[in-house]
Amino acid sequence: QVQLVESGGDLVQPGGSLRLSCAASGSGFSVYAMGWYRQAPGKQRELVAAVSSGGSTKYADSVKGRFTISRDNAKSTVHLQMNSLKPEDTAVYYCKRGNSGTYYSLEIGGYWGQGTQVTVSS
């Protein structure tokens, strides 16, 4: 049974920073791709950032240069460092584990966490 538990969501002012964490249970964390998604009210869930098993990363255009995804395989944890936050970053942020090490595995299946709320407002 795979469980993903997100933490770190909060209310923050525009221009501020937050660091989200996702702790994964189950074995073999290092061989799976991990991703962060978000869903704002009335909008579809979208990929924010992903990291492959090899450590390569990709980002949505809207967050490039502001967000950084990283993984700590020793702790089975993936982080999302979010800087220069904007009101449009407000959403529920979800962690996802793929079924293999590639980004593609995130698109076709995998496991979701329960989400953590990020609100950017003055």
Secondary structure, 3 states (H helix, E strand, C coil): CCCEEEECCCEECCCCCEEEEEEECCCCHHHCCEEEEEECCCCCCEEEEEECCCCCEEECCCCCCCEEEEEEHHHCEEEEEECCCCHHHCEEEEEEECCCCCHHHHHHCCEECCCEEEEECC
